[in-house]
Amino acid sequence: YEVAAFVQFQGGGAWNISEEALITLYKNGSSFARHGVTIATVAHTSSVAVHCPPRQVRLLAGEYIDLRINQNTGAALSLLGVAEYNWVSIKRVGN
C-alpha cells in the first residue's frame, strides 16, 4: 500500500520555538514512520502544516496501519476546518 497524509492546524495557537507538530504512521501498533515540523521562530500564531509524503507499507492479511497526529504546544489546537487541508490517502499498489 502507498500511504500519504496532510494536516494543517488552525492559526491562533501560541507556537513557540522547538515545539513540534507530527504525523506518525503506525503498523500493527508500532511506529513505522514519522514526519513533522519543528517551530524555528519565537511565539507565532500562524497555522502549521504537516505533510507525510507517499510511503509504501507492505501489509499481510490481518495487519493494519493507523495515523496519529500530535502537537506539543500544551494548548488544545484544532485542525483547519477545510477538507482539502486535512486528508489521508491509502492506495493499493502491486498485486
PDB file with one MODEL, atoms N, CA, C and O in Angstrom:
MODEL        1
ATOM      1  N   TYR A   1       0.843  -1.174   0.000  1.00  0.00           N
ATOM      2  CA  TYR A   1       0.000   0.000   0.000  1.00  0.00           C
ATOM      3  C   TYR A   1       0.888   1.236   0.000  1.00  0.00           C
ATOM      4  O   TYR A   1       2.013   1.221   0.500  1.00  0.00           O
ATOM      5  N   GLU A   2       0.351   2.304  -0.573  1.00  0.00           N
ATOM      6  CA  GLU A   2       1.030   3.586  -0.522  1.00  0.00           C
ATOM      7  C   GLU A   2       0.188   4.519   0.350  1.00  0.00           C
ATOM      8  O   GLU A   2      -1.001   4.711   0.098  1.00  0.00           O
ATOM      9  N   VAL A   3       0.811   5.090   1.367  1.00  0.00           N
ATOM     10  CA  VAL A   3       0.107   5.925   2.331  1.00  0.00           C
ATOM     11  C   VAL A   3       0.693   7.337   2.301  1.00  0.00           C
ATOM     12  O   VAL A   3       1.912   7.513   2.292  1.00  0.00           O
ATOM     13  N   ALA A   4      -0.184   8.333   2.286  1.00  0.00           N
ATOM     14  CA  ALA A   4       0.222   9.737   2.368  1.00  0.00           C
ATOM     15  C   ALA A   4      -0.818  10.472   3.207  1.00  0.00           C
ATOM     16  O   ALA A   4      -1.964  10.037   3.315  1.00  0.00           O
ATOM     17  N   ALA A   5      -0.404  11.593   3.799  1.00  0.00           N
ATOM     18  CA  ALA A   5      -1.337  12.374   4.622  1.00  0.00           C
ATOM     19  C   ALA A   5      -0.888  13.824   4.692  1.00  0.00           C
ATOM     20  O   ALA A   5       0.270  14.151   4.436  1.00  0.00           O
ATOM     21  N   PHE A   6      -1.840  14.686   5.047  1.00  0.00           N
ATOM     22  CA  PHE A   6      -1.564  16.108   5.223  1.00  0.00           C
ATOM     23  C   PHE A   6      -2.519  16.644   6.269  1.00  0.00           C
ATOM     24  O   PHE A   6      -3.712  16.341   6.230  1.00  0.00           O
ATOM     25  N   VAL A   7      -2.016  17.436   7.205  1.00  0.00           N
ATOM     26  CA  VAL A   7      -2.869  18.106   8.186  1.00  0.00           C
ATOM     27  C   VAL A   7      -2.406  19.543   8.355  1.00  0.00           C
ATOM     28  O   VAL A   7      -1.229  19.857   8.179  1.00  0.00           O
ATOM     29  N   GLN A   8      -3.343  20.404   8.697  1.00  0.00           N
ATOM     30  CA  GLN A   8      -2.994  21.795   8.968  1.00  0.00           C
ATOM     31  C   GLN A   8      -3.725  22.249  10.215  1.00  0.00           C
ATOM     32  O   GLN A   8      -4.954  22.228  10.270  1.00  0.00           O
ATOM     33  N   PHE A   9      -2.958  22.662  11.220  1.00  0.00           N
ATOM     34  CA  PHE A   9      -3.529  23.200  12.448  1.00  0.00           C
ATOM     35  C   PHE A   9      -3.968  24.636  12.200  1.00  0.00           C
ATOM     36  O   PHE A   9      -3.316  25.367  11.454  1.00  0.00           O
ATOM     37  N   GLN A  10      -5.071  25.041  12.823  1.00  0.00           N
ATOM     38  CA  GLN A  10      -5.568  26.403  12.683  1.00  0.00           C
ATOM     39  C   GLN A  10      -4.580  27.389  13.287  1.00  0.00           C
ATOM     40  O   GLN A  10      -3.849  27.070  14.224  1.00  0.00           O
ATOM     41  N   GLY A  11      -4.576  28.595  12.729  1.00  0.00           N
ATOM     42  CA  GLY A  11      -3.784  29.666  13.314  1.00  0.00           C
ATOM     43  C   GLY A  11      -4.392  30.094  14.630  1.00  0.00           C
ATOM     44  O   GLY A  11      -5.516  29.712  14.954  1.00  0.00           O
ATOM     45  N   GLY A  12      -3.662  30.878  15.382  1.00  0.00           N
ATOM     46  CA  GLY A  12      -4.162  31.372  16.656  1.00  0.00           C
ATOM     47  C   GLY A  12      -3.542  30.678  17.843  1.00  0.00           C
ATOM     48  O   GLY A  12      -3.592  31.189  18.962  1.00  0.00           O
ATOM     49  N   GLY A  13      -2.952  29.507  17.610  1.00  0.00           N
ATOM     50  CA  GLY A  13      -2.260  28.820  18.694  1.00  0.00           C
ATOM     51  C   GLY A  13      -0.952  29.532  18.982  1.00  0.00           C
ATOM     52  O   GLY A  13      -0.403  30.209  18.114  1.00  0.00           O
ATOM     53  N   ALA A  14      -0.467  29.384  20.167  1.00  0.00           N
ATOM     54  CA  ALA A  14       0.773  30.053  20.554  1.00  0.00           C
ATOM     55  C   ALA A  14       1.956  29.111  20.348  1.00  0.00           C
ATOM     56  O   ALA A  14       2.449  28.514  21.305  1.00  0.00           O
ATOM     57  N   TRP A  15       2.403  28.979  19.124  1.00  0.00           N
ATOM     58  CA  TRP A  15       3.561  28.137  18.827  1.00  0.00           C
ATOM     59  C   TRP A  15       4.828  28.844  19.284  1.00  0.00           C
ATOM     60  O   TRP A  15       4.994  30.040  19.048  1.00  0.00           O
ATOM     61  N   ASN A  16       5.706  28.124  19.925  1.00  0.00           N
ATOM     62  CA  ASN A  16       6.992  28.662  20.375  1.00  0.00           C
ATOM     63  C   ASN A  16       8.132  27.858  19.788  1.00  0.00           C
ATOM     64  O   ASN A  16       7.926  26.760  19.273  1.00  0.00           O
ATOM     65  N   ILE A  17       9.316  28.395  19.863  1.00  0.00           N
ATOM     66  CA  ILE A  17      10.492  27.753  19.301  1.00  0.00           C
ATOM     67  C   ILE A  17      10.655  26.341  19.883  1.00  0.00           C
ATOM     68  O   ILE A  17      10.447  26.130  21.078  1.00  0.00           O
ATOM     69  N   SER A  18      11.019  25.405  19.051  1.00  0.00           N
ATOM     70  CA  SER A  18      11.274  23.986  19.370  1.00  0.00           C
ATOM     71  C   SER A  18      10.023  23.143  19.581  1.00  0.00           C
ATOM     72  O   SER A  18      10.142  21.940  19.814  1.00  0.00           O
ATOM     73  N   GLU A  19       8.827  23.727  19.508  1.00  0.00           N
ATOM     74  CA  GLU A  19       7.620  22.905  19.598  1.00  0.00           C
ATOM     75  C   GLU A  19       7.416  22.182  18.275  1.00  0.00           C
ATOM     76  O   GLU A  19       7.902  22.626  17.235  1.00  0.00           O
ATOM     77  N   GLU A  20       6.692  21.064  18.319  1.00  0.00           N
ATOM     78  CA  GLU A  20       6.546  20.217  17.141  1.00  0.00           C
ATOM     79  C   GLU A  20       5.097  19.874  16.847  1.00  0.00           C
ATOM     80  O   GLU A  20       4.247  19.840  17.736  1.00  0.00           O
ATOM     81  N   ALA A  21       4.845  19.622  15.566  1.00  0.00           N
ATOM     82  CA  ALA A  21       3.591  19.031  15.101  1.00  0.00           C
ATOM     83  C   ALA A  21       3.999  17.811  14.290  1.00  0.00           C
ATOM     84  O   ALA A  21       4.862  17.912  13.418  1.00  0.00           O
ATOM     85  N   LEU A  22       3.389  16.651  14.565  1.00  0.00           N
ATOM     86  CA  LEU A  22       3.821  15.399  13.959  1.00  0.00           C
ATOM     87  C   LEU A  22       2.669  14.595  13.389  1.00  0.00           C
ATOM     88  O   LEU A  22       1.549  14.635  13.900  1.00  0.00           O
ATOM     89  N   ILE A  23       2.959  13.864  12.321  1.00  0.00           N
ATOM     90  CA  ILE A  23       2.108  12.778  11.837  1.00  0.00           C
ATOM     91  C   ILE A  23       2.950  11.517  11.981  1.00  0.00           C
ATOM     92  O   ILE A  23       4.057  11.443  11.448  1.00  0.00           O
ATOM     93  N   THR A  24       2.436  10.539  12.689  1.00  0.00           N
ATOM     94  CA  THR A  24       3.155   9.275  12.852  1.00  0.00           C
ATOM     95  C   THR A  24       2.330   8.160  12.245  1.00  0.00           C
ATOM     96  O   THR A  24       1.146   8.016  12.547  1.00  0.00           O
ATOM     97  N   LEU A  25       2.956   7.375  11.392  1.00  0.00           N
ATOM     98  CA  LEU A  25       2.332   6.211  10.769  1.00  0.00           C
ATOM     99  C   LEU A  25       2.698   4.992  11.607  1.00  0.00           C
ATOM    100  O   LEU A  25       3.873   4.723  11.859  1.00  0.00           O
ATOM    101  N   TYR A  26       1.679   4.263  12.030  1.00  0.00           N
ATOM    102  CA  TYR A  26       1.879   3.049  12.815  1.00  0.00           C
ATOM    103  C   TYR A  26       1.492   1.841  11.982  1.00  0.00           C
ATOM    104  O   TYR A  26       0.523   1.877  11.224  1.00  0.00           O
ATOM    105  N   LYS A  27       2.259   0.774  12.132  1.00  0.00           N
ATOM    106  CA  LYS A  27       1.950  -0.508  11.503  1.00  0.00           C
ATOM    107  C   LYS A  27       1.833  -1.532  12.627  1.00  0.00           C
ATOM    108  O   LYS A  27       2.789  -1.762  13.367  1.00  0.00           O
ATOM    109  N   ASN A  28       0.662  -2.143  12.750  1.00  0.00           N
ATOM    110  CA  ASN A  28       0.395  -3.126  13.804  1.00  0.00           C
ATOM    111  C   ASN A  28       0.701  -2.580  15.197  1.00  0.00           C
ATOM    112  O   ASN A  28       1.187  -3.312  16.059  1.00  0.00           O
ATOM    113  N   GLY A  29       0.417  -1.294  15.418  1.00  0.00           N
ATOM    114  CA  GLY A  29       0.590  -0.691  16.729  1.00  0.00           C
ATOM    115  C   GLY A  29       1.974  -0.162  17.036  1.00  0.00           C
ATOM    116  O   GLY A  29       2.183   0.405  18.109  1.00  0.00           O
ATOM    117  N   SER A  30       2.937  -0.328  16.122  1.00  0.00           N
ATOM    118  CA  SER A  30       4.299   0.161  16.336  1.00  0.00           C
ATOM    119  C   SER A  30       4.611   1.290  15.370  1.00  0.00           C
ATOM    120  O   SER A  30       4.188   1.257  14.215  1.00  0.00           O
ATOM    121  N   SER A  31       5.345   2.287  15.836  1.00  0.00           N
ATOM    122  CA  SER A  31       5.717   3.418  14.996  1.00  0.00           C
ATOM    123  C   SER A  31       6.537   2.941  13.797  1.00  0.00           C
ATOM    124  O   SER A  31       7.521   2.219  13.955  1.00  0.00           O
ATOM    125  N   PHE A  32       6.124   3.348  12.612  1.00  0.00           N
ATOM    126  CA  PHE A  32       6.753   2.916  11.365  1.00  0.00           C
ATOM    127  C   PHE A  32       7.453   4.081  10.665  1.00  0.00           C
ATOM    128  O   PHE A  32       8.539   3.915  10.109  1.00  0.00           O
ATOM    129  N   ALA A  33       6.832   5.254  10.695  1.00  0.00           N
ATOM    130  CA  ALA A  33       7.412   6.446  10.060  1.00  0.00           C
ATOM    131  C   ALA A  33       6.853   7.679  10.757  1.00  0.00           C
ATOM    132  O   ALA A  33       5.709   7.688  11.213  1.00  0.00           O
ATOM    133  N   ARG A  34       7.678   8.715  10.830  1.00  0.00           N
ATOM    134  CA  ARG A  34       7.264   9.953  11.494  1.00  0.00           C
ATOM    135  C   ARG A  34       7.687  11.134  10.634  1.00  0.00           C
ATOM    136  O   ARG A  34       8.817  11.203  10.150  1.00  0.00           O
ATOM    137  N   HIS A  35       6.750  12.061  10.455  1.00  0.00           N
ATOM    138  CA  HIS A  35       7.021  13.286   9.701  1.00  0.00           C
ATOM    139  C   HIS A  35       6.514  14.451  10.525  1.00  0.00           C
ATOM    140  O   HIS A  35       5.433  14.385  11.111  1.00  0.00           O
ATOM    141  N   GLY A  36       7.293  15.513  10.568  1.00  0.00           N
ATOM    142  CA  GLY A  36       6.855  16.619  11.396  1.00  0.00           C
ATOM    143  C   GLY A  36       7.482  17.941  11.039  1.00  0.00           C
ATOM    144  O   GLY A  36       8.294  18.059  10.121  1.00  0.00           O
ATOM    145  N   VAL A  37       7.069  18.928  11.802  1.00  0.00           N
ATOM    146  CA  VAL A  37       7.554  20.288  11.674  1.00  0.00           C
ATOM    147  C   VAL A  37       8.002  20.726  13.053  1.00  0.00           C
ATOM    148  O   VAL A  37       7.261  20.585  14.026  1.00  0.00           O
ATOM    149  N   THR A  38       9.218  21.261  13.143  1.00  0.00           N
ATOM    150  CA  THR A  38       9.702  21.854  14.385  1.00  0.00           C
ATOM    151  C   THR A  38       9.715  23.359  14.201  1.00  0.00           C
ATOM    152  O   THR A  38      10.293  23.869  13.242  1.00  0.00           O
ATOM    153  N   ILE A  39       9.088  24.059  15.108  1.00  0.00           N
ATOM    154  CA  ILE A  39       8.970  25.509  15.007  1.00  0.00           C
ATOM    155  C   ILE A  39      10.332  26.152  15.269  1.00  0.00           C
ATOM    156  O   ILE A  39      11.014  25.827  16.241  1.00  0.00           O
ATOM    157  N   ALA A  40      10.710  27.071  14.379  1.00  0.00           N
ATOM    158  CA  ALA A  40      12.031  27.695  14.468  1.00  0.00           C
ATOM    159  C   ALA A  40      11.974  29.173  14.832  1.00  0.00           C
ATOM    160  O   ALA A  40      13.017  29.818  14.941  1.00  0.00           O
ATOM    161  N   THR A  41      10.783  29.719  15.022  1.00  0.00           N
ATOM    162  CA  THR A  41      10.677  31.127  15.397  1.00  0.00           C
ATOM    163  C   THR A  41      10.004  31.249  16.749  1.00  0.00           C
ATOM    164  O   THR A  41       9.253  30.364  17.158  1.00  0.00           O
ATOM    165  N   VAL A  42      10.264  32.311  17.422  1.00  0.00           N
ATOM    166  CA  VAL A  42       9.708  32.527  18.757  1.00  0.00           C
ATOM    167  C   VAL A  42       8.279  33.060  18.655  1.00  0.00           C
ATOM    168  O   VAL A  42       8.017  34.017  17.926  1.00  0.00           O
ATOM    169  N   ALA A  43       7.376  32.443  19.377  1.00  0.00           N
ATOM    170  CA  ALA A  43       5.989  32.887  19.570  1.00  0.00           C
ATOM    171  C   ALA A  43       5.311  33.428  18.320  1.00  0.00           C
ATOM    172  O   ALA A  43       5.323  34.633  18.069  1.00  0.00           O
ATOM    173  N   HIS A  44       4.728  32.542  17.550  1.00  0.00           N
ATOM    174  CA  HIS A  44       3.924  32.989  16.418  1.00  0.00           C
ATOM    175  C   HIS A  44       2.578  32.293  16.452  1.00  0.00           C
ATOM    176  O   HIS A  44       2.417  31.269  17.116  1.00  0.00           O
ATOM    177  N   THR A  45       1.612  32.846  15.736  1.00  0.00           N
ATOM    178  CA  THR A  45       0.254  32.317  15.770  1.00  0.00           C
ATOM    179  C   THR A  45      -0.214  31.866  14.394  1.00  0.00           C
ATOM    180  O   THR A  45      -1.417  31.747  14.164  1.00  0.00           O
ATOM    181  N   SER A  46       0.709  31.615  13.481  1.00  0.00           N
ATOM    182  CA  SER A  46       0.356  31.155  12.139  1.00  0.00           C
ATOM    183  C   SER A  46      -0.136  29.720  12.185  1.00  0.00           C
ATOM    184  O   SER A  46       0.139  28.987  13.135  1.00  0.00           O
ATOM    185  N   SER A  47      -0.862  29.328  11.157  1.00  0.00           N
ATOM    186  CA  SER A  47      -1.242  27.920  11.055  1.00  0.00           C
ATOM    187  C   SER A  47       0.006  27.108  10.721  1.00  0.00           C
ATOM    188  O   SER A  47       0.938  27.614  10.096  1.00  0.00           O
ATOM    189  N   VAL A  48       0.015  25.866  11.135  1.00  0.00           N
ATOM    190  CA  VAL A  48       1.160  24.980  10.920  1.00  0.00           C
ATOM    191  C   VAL A  48       0.682  23.755  10.155  1.00  0.00           C
ATOM    192  O   VAL A  48      -0.291  23.109  10.544  1.00  0.00           O
ATOM    193  N   ALA A  49       1.377  23.437   9.059  1.00  0.00           N
ATOM    194  CA  ALA A  49       1.021  22.294   8.215  1.00  0.00           C
ATOM    195  C   ALA A  49       2.069  21.196   8.338  1.00  0.00           C
ATOM    196  O   ALA A  49       3.263  21.469   8.468  1.00  0.00           O
ATOM    197  N   VAL A  50       1.602  19.947   8.296  1.00  0.00           N
ATOM    198  CA  VAL A  50       2.498  18.788   8.325  1.00  0.00           C
ATOM    199  C   VAL A  50       2.122  17.866   7.175  1.00  0.00           C
ATOM    200  O   VAL A  50       0.952  17.528   6.994  1.00  0.00           O
ATOM    201  N   HIS A  51       3.120  17.466   6.404  1.00  0.00           N
ATOM    202  CA  HIS A  51       2.910  16.593   5.245  1.00  0.00           C
ATOM    203  C   HIS A  51       3.646  15.284   5.461  1.00  0.00           C
ATOM    204  O   HIS A  51       4.826  15.276   5.811  1.00  0.00           O
ATOM    205  N   CYS A  52       2.958  14.192   5.254  1.00  0.00           N
ATOM    206  CA  CYS A  52       3.556  12.857   5.248  1.00  0.00           C
ATOM    207  C   CYS A  52       3.593  12.427   3.784  1.00  0.00           C
ATOM    208  O   CYS A  52       2.566  12.018   3.243  1.00  0.00           O
ATOM    209  N   PRO A  53       4.754  12.510   3.129  1.00  0.00           N
ATOM    210  CA  PRO A  53       4.818  12.179   1.705  1.00  0.00           C
ATOM    211  C   PRO A  53       4.491  10.711   1.457  1.00  0.00           C
ATOM    212  O   PRO A  53       4.547   9.905   2.386  1.00  0.00           O
ATOM    213  N   PRO A  54       4.149  10.346   0.213  1.00  0.00           N
ATOM    214  CA  PRO A  54       3.810   8.952  -0.085  1.00  0.00           C
ATOM    215  C   PRO A  54       4.896   7.989   0.383  1.00  0.00           C
ATOM    216  O   PRO A  54       6.084   8.192   0.135  1.00  0.00           O
ATOM    217  N   ARG A  55       4.455   6.942   1.063  1.00  0.00           N
ATOM    218  CA  ARG A  55       5.373   5.935   1.613  1.00  0.00           C
ATOM    219  C   ARG A  55       4.736   4.573   1.434  1.00  0.00           C
ATOM    220  O   ARG A  55       3.554   4.387   1.724  1.00  0.00           O
ATOM    221  N   GLN A  56       5.519   3.624   0.956  1.00  0.00           N
ATOM    222  CA  GLN A  56       4.982   2.280   0.764  1.00  0.00           C
ATOM    223  C   GLN A  56       5.088   1.462   2.041  1.00  0.00           C
ATOM    224  O   GLN A  56       6.102   1.479   2.739  1.00  0.00           O
ATOM    225  N   VAL A  57       4.008   0.747   2.323  1.00  0.00           N
ATOM    226  CA  VAL A  57       3.914  -0.101   3.505  1.00  0.00           C
ATOM    227  C   VAL A  57       3.437  -1.471   3.042  1.00  0.00           C
ATOM    228  O   VAL A  57       2.387  -1.576   2.409  1.00  0.00           O
ATOM    229  N   ARG A  58       4.184  -2.508   3.344  1.00  0.00           N
ATOM    230  CA  ARG A  58       3.774  -3.870   2.993  1.00  0.00           C
ATOM    231  C   ARG A  58       2.927  -4.431   4.125  1.00  0.00           C
ATOM    232  O   ARG A  58       3.348  -4.466   5.281  1.00  0.00           O
ATOM    233  N   LEU A  59       1.716  -4.870   3.767  1.00  0.00           N
ATOM    234  CA  LEU A  59       0.799  -5.438   4.754  1.00  0.00           C
ATOM    235  C   LEU A  59       0.401  -6.845   4.343  1.00  0.00           C
ATOM    236  O   LEU A  59       0.067  -7.096   3.185  1.00  0.00           O
ATOM    237  N   LEU A  60       0.438  -7.748   5.291  1.00  0.00           N
ATOM    238  CA  LEU A  60      -0.055  -9.104   5.089  1.00  0.00           C
ATOM    239  C   LEU A  60      -1.486  -9.176   5.608  1.00  0.00           C
ATOM    240  O   LEU A  60      -1.944  -8.259   6.289  1.00  0.00           O
ATOM    241  N   ALA A  61      -2.183 -10.239   5.297  1.00  0.00           N
ATOM    242  CA  ALA A  61      -3.561 -10.419   5.770  1.00  0.00           C
ATOM    243  C   ALA A  61      -3.600 -10.269   7.287  1.00  0.00           C
ATOM    244  O   ALA A  61      -2.812 -10.896   7.995  1.00  0.00           O
ATOM    245  N   GLY A  62      -4.517  -9.437   7.788  1.00  0.00           N
ATOM    246  CA  GLY A  62      -4.683  -9.237   9.220  1.00  0.00           C
ATOM    247  C   GLY A  62      -3.844  -8.110   9.804  1.00  0.00           C
ATOM    248  O   GLY A  62      -4.069  -7.717  10.949  1.00  0.00           O
ATOM    249  N   GLU A  63      -2.882  -7.576   9.052  1.00  0.00           N
ATOM    250  CA  GLU A  63      -2.091  -6.462   9.548  1.00  0.00           C
ATOM    251  C   GLU A  63      -2.850  -5.155   9.306  1.00  0.00           C
ATOM    252  O   GLU A  63      -3.760  -5.105   8.479  1.00  0.00           O
ATOM    253  N   TYR A  64      -2.473  -4.104  10.030  1.00  0.00           N
ATOM    254  CA  TYR A  64      -3.195  -2.842   9.896  1.00  0.00           C
ATOM    255  C   TYR A  64      -2.242  -1.661  10.069  1.00  0.00           C
ATOM    256  O   TYR A  64      -1.138  -1.792  10.599  1.00  0.00           O
ATOM    257  N   ILE A  65      -2.707  -0.510   9.604  1.00  0.00           N
ATOM    258  CA  ILE A  65      -1.976   0.738   9.792  1.00  0.00           C
ATOM    259  C   ILE A  65      -2.924   1.770  10.405  1.00  0.00           C
ATOM    260  O   ILE A  65      -4.142   1.688  10.249  1.00  0.00           O
ATOM    261  N   ASP A  66      -2.341   2.736  11.100  1.00  0.00           N
ATOM    262  CA  ASP A  66      -3.110   3.893  11.536  1.00  0.00           C
ATOM    263  C   ASP A  66      -2.180   5.094  11.601  1.00  0.00           C
ATOM    264  O   ASP A  66      -0.970   4.956  11.778  1.00  0.00           O
ATOM    265  N   LEU A  67      -2.768   6.268  11.454  1.00  0.00           N
ATOM    266  CA  LEU A  67      -2.033   7.525  11.501  1.00  0.00           C
ATOM    267  C   LEU A  67      -2.467   8.294  12.734  1.00  0.00           C
ATOM    268  O   LEU A  67      -3.649   8.332  13.074  1.00  0.00           O
ATOM    269  N   ARG A  68      -1.494   8.909  13.402  1.00  0.00           N
ATOM    270  CA  ARG A  68      -1.794   9.697  14.589  1.00  0.00           C
ATOM    271  C   ARG A  68      -1.163  11.074  14.441  1.00  0.00           C
ATOM    272  O   ARG A  68      -0.049  11.212  13.935  1.00  0.00           O
ATOM    273  N   ILE A  69      -1.888  12.081  14.887  1.00  0.00           N
ATOM    274  CA  ILE A  69      -1.432  13.465  14.806  1.00  0.00           C
ATOM    275  C   ILE A  69      -1.173  13.948  16.226  1.00  0.00           C
ATOM    276  O   ILE A  69      -1.964  13.689  17.133  1.00  0.00           O
ATOM    277  N   ASN A  70      -0.068  14.646  16.411  1.00  0.00           N
ATOM    278  CA  ASN A  70       0.282  15.130  17.737  1.00  0.00           C
ATOM    279  C   ASN A  70       0.937  16.500  17.622  1.00  0.00           C
ATOM    280  O   ASN A  70       1.593  16.803  16.625  1.00  0.00           O
ATOM    281  N   GLN A  71       0.756  17.313  18.636  1.00  0.00           N
ATOM    282  CA  GLN A  71       1.481  18.582  18.758  1.00  0.00           C
ATOM    283  C   GLN A  71       1.778  18.788  20.237  1.00  0.00           C
ATOM    284  O   GLN A  71       1.033  18.317  21.097  1.00  0.00           O
ATOM    285  N   ASN A  72       2.863  19.489  20.528  1.00  0.00           N
ATOM    286  CA  ASN A  72       3.275  19.611  21.922  1.00  0.00           C
ATOM    287  C   ASN A  72       3.303  21.049  22.431  1.00  0.00           C
ATOM    288  O   ASN A  72       4.190  21.418  23.200  1.00  0.00           O
ATOM    289  N   THR A  73       2.338  21.860  22.005  1.00  0.00           N
ATOM    290  CA  THR A  73       2.293  23.250  22.468  1.00  0.00           C
ATOM    291  C   THR A  73       1.752  23.375  23.884  1.00  0.00           C
ATOM    292  O   THR A  73       1.974  24.385  24.552  1.00  0.00           O
ATOM    293  N   GLY A  74       1.049  22.358  24.339  1.00  0.00           N
ATOM    294  CA  GLY A  74       0.396  22.447  25.639  1.00  0.00           C
ATOM    295  C   GLY A  74      -1.001  23.030  25.550  1.00  0.00           C
ATOM    296  O   GLY A  74      -1.715  23.093  26.551  1.00  0.00           O
ATOM    297  N   ALA A  75      -1.401  23.460  24.347  1.00  0.00           N
ATOM    298  CA  ALA A  75      -2.738  24.020  24.137  1.00  0.00           C
ATOM    299  C   ALA A  75      -3.556  23.068  23.274  1.00  0.00           C
ATOM    300  O   ALA A  75      -2.996  22.274  22.518  1.00  0.00           O
ATOM    301  N   ALA A  76      -4.862  23.144  23.385  1.00  0.00           N
ATOM    302  CA  ALA A  76      -5.740  22.354  22.514  1.00  0.00           C
ATOM    303  C   ALA A  76      -5.856  23.099  21.186  1.00  0.00           C
ATOM    304  O   ALA A  76      -6.488  24.154  21.124  1.00  0.00           O
ATOM    305  N   LEU A  77      -5.258  22.567  20.133  1.00  0.00           N
ATOM    306  CA  LEU A  77      -5.281  23.205  18.818  1.00  0.00           C
ATOM    307  C   LEU A  77      -6.155  22.401  17.873  1.00  0.00           C
ATOM    308  O   LEU A  77      -6.035  21.178  17.791  1.00  0.00           O
ATOM    309  N   SER A  78      -7.018  23.078  17.175  1.00  0.00           N
ATOM    310  CA  SER A  78      -7.893  22.429  16.203  1.00  0.00           C
ATOM    311  C   SER A  78      -7.216  22.353  14.845  1.00  0.00           C
ATOM    312  O   SER A  78      -6.306  23.121  14.533  1.00  0.00           O
ATOM    313  N   LEU A  79      -7.690  21.403  14.047  1.00  0.00           N
ATOM    314  CA  LEU A  79      -7.253  21.362  12.656  1.00  0.00           C
ATOM    315  C   LEU A  79      -8.080  22.352  11.859  1.00  0.00           C
ATOM    316  O   LEU A  79      -9.223  22.642  12.212  1.00  0.00           O
ATOM    317  N   LEU A  80      -7.507  22.867  10.792  1.00  0.00           N
ATOM    318  CA  LEU A  80      -8.229  23.768   9.907  1.00  0.00           C
ATOM    319  C   LEU A  80      -9.471  23.045   9.404  1.00  0.00           C
ATOM    320  O   LEU A  80      -9.386  21.886   8.998  1.00  0.00           O
ATOM    321  N   GLY A  81     -10.608  23.701   9.424  1.00  0.00           N
ATOM    322  CA  GLY A  81     -11.877  23.059   9.082  1.00  0.00           C
ATOM    323  C   GLY A  81     -12.158  22.986   7.598  1.00  0.00           C
ATOM    324  O   GLY A  81     -13.284  23.244   7.174  1.00  0.00           O
ATOM    325  N   VAL A  82     -11.167  22.642   6.801  1.00  0.00           N
ATOM    326  CA  VAL A  82     -11.315  22.541   5.349  1.00  0.00           C
ATOM    327  C   VAL A  82     -10.746  21.193   4.908  1.00  0.00           C
ATOM    328  O   VAL A  82      -9.578  20.899   5.164  1.00  0.00           O
ATOM    329  N   ALA A  83     -11.560  20.380   4.253  1.00  0.00           N
ATOM    330  CA  ALA A  83     -11.155  19.016   3.886  1.00  0.00           C
ATOM    331  C   ALA A  83      -9.903  18.979   3.008  1.00  0.00           C
ATOM    332  O   ALA A  83      -9.120  18.032   3.100  1.00  0.00           O
ATOM    333  N   GLU A  84      -9.699  19.990   2.159  1.00  0.00           N
ATOM    334  CA  GLU A  84      -8.535  19.978   1.274  1.00  0.00           C
ATOM    335  C   GLU A  84      -7.222  20.046   2.040  1.00  0.00           C
ATOM    336  O   GLU A  84      -6.174  19.689   1.502  1.00  0.00           O
ATOM    337  N   TYR A  85      -7.266  20.503   3.302  1.00  0.00           N
ATOM    338  CA  TYR A  85      -6.054  20.650   4.101  1.00  0.00           C
ATOM    339  C   TYR A  85      -5.863  19.536   5.124  1.00  0.00           C
ATOM    340  O   TYR A  85      -4.864  19.523   5.843  1.00  0.00           O
ATOM    341  N   ASN A  86      -6.791  18.618   5.194  1.00  0.00           N
ATOM    342  CA  ASN A  86      -6.701  17.504   6.144  1.00  0.00           C
ATOM    343  C   ASN A  86      -7.161  16.241   5.445  1.00  0.00           C
ATOM    344  O   ASN A  86      -8.359  16.037   5.249  1.00  0.00           O
ATOM    345  N   TRP A  87      -6.218  15.395   5.068  1.00  0.00           N
ATOM    346  CA  TRP A  87      -6.594  14.213   4.301  1.00  0.00           C
ATOM    347  C   TRP A  87      -5.603  13.074   4.528  1.00  0.00           C
ATOM    348  O   TRP A  87      -4.469  13.273   4.963  1.00  0.00           O
ATOM    349  N   VAL A  88      -6.082  11.881   4.214  1.00  0.00           N
ATOM    350  CA  VAL A  88      -5.271  10.661   4.216  1.00  0.00           C
ATOM    351  C   VAL A  88      -5.551   9.952   2.905  1.00  0.00           C
ATOM    352  O   VAL A  88      -6.701   9.870   2.473  1.00  0.00           O
ATOM    353  N   SER A  89      -4.511   9.441   2.274  1.00  0.00           N
ATOM    354  CA  SER A  89      -4.651   8.684   1.044  1.00  0.00           C
ATOM    355  C   SER A  89      -3.994   7.316   1.246  1.00  0.00           C
ATOM    356  O   SER A  89      -2.827   7.232   1.628  1.00  0.00           O
ATOM    357  N   ILE A  90      -4.742   6.258   0.988  1.00  0.00           N
ATOM    358  CA  ILE A  90      -4.213   4.888   1.048  1.00  0.00           C
ATOM    359  C   ILE A  90      -4.558   4.200  -0.251  1.00  0.00           C
ATOM    360  O   ILE A  90      -5.731   4.014  -0.576  1.00  0.00           O
ATOM    361  N   LYS A  91      -3.530   3.823  -0.997  1.00  0.00           N
ATOM    362  CA  LYS A  91      -3.718   3.179  -2.303  1.00  0.00           C
ATOM    363  C   LYS A  91      -3.067   1.803  -2.289  1.00  0.00           C
ATOM    364  O   LYS A  91      -1.980   1.616  -1.743  1.00  0.00           O
ATOM    365  N   ARG A  92      -3.735   0.876  -2.884  1.00  0.00           N
ATOM    366  CA  ARG A  92      -3.150  -0.446  -3.052  1.00  0.00           C
ATOM    367  C   ARG A  92      -2.239  -0.407  -4.277  1.00  0.00           C
ATOM    368  O   ARG A  92      -2.653   0.031  -5.350  1.00  0.00           O
ATOM    369  N   VAL A  93      -1.008  -0.861  -4.113  1.00  0.00           N
ATOM    370  CA  VAL A  93      -0.050  -0.922  -5.220  1.00  0.00           C
ATOM    371  C   VAL A  93       0.412  -2.368  -5.378  1.00  0.00           C
ATOM    372  O   VAL A  93       0.424  -3.135  -4.414  1.00  0.00           O
ATOM    373  N   GLY A  94       0.784  -2.724  -6.573  1.00  0.00           N
ATOM    374  CA  GLY A  94       1.251  -4.093  -6.798  1.00  0.00           C
ATOM    375  C   GLY A  94       0.095  -5.068  -6.922  1.00  0.00           C
ATOM    376  O   GLY A  94      -1.006  -4.701  -7.334  1.00  0.00           O
ATOM    377  N   ASN A  95       0.360  -6.314  -6.558  1.00  0.00           N
ATOM    378  CA  ASN A  95      -0.629  -7.388  -6.740  1.00  0.00           C
ATOM    379  C   ASN A  95      -1.790  -7.214  -5.810  1.00  0.00           C
ATOM    380  O   ASN A  95      -2.717  -8.023  -5.823  1.00  0.00           O
TER     381      ASN A  95
ENDMDL
END
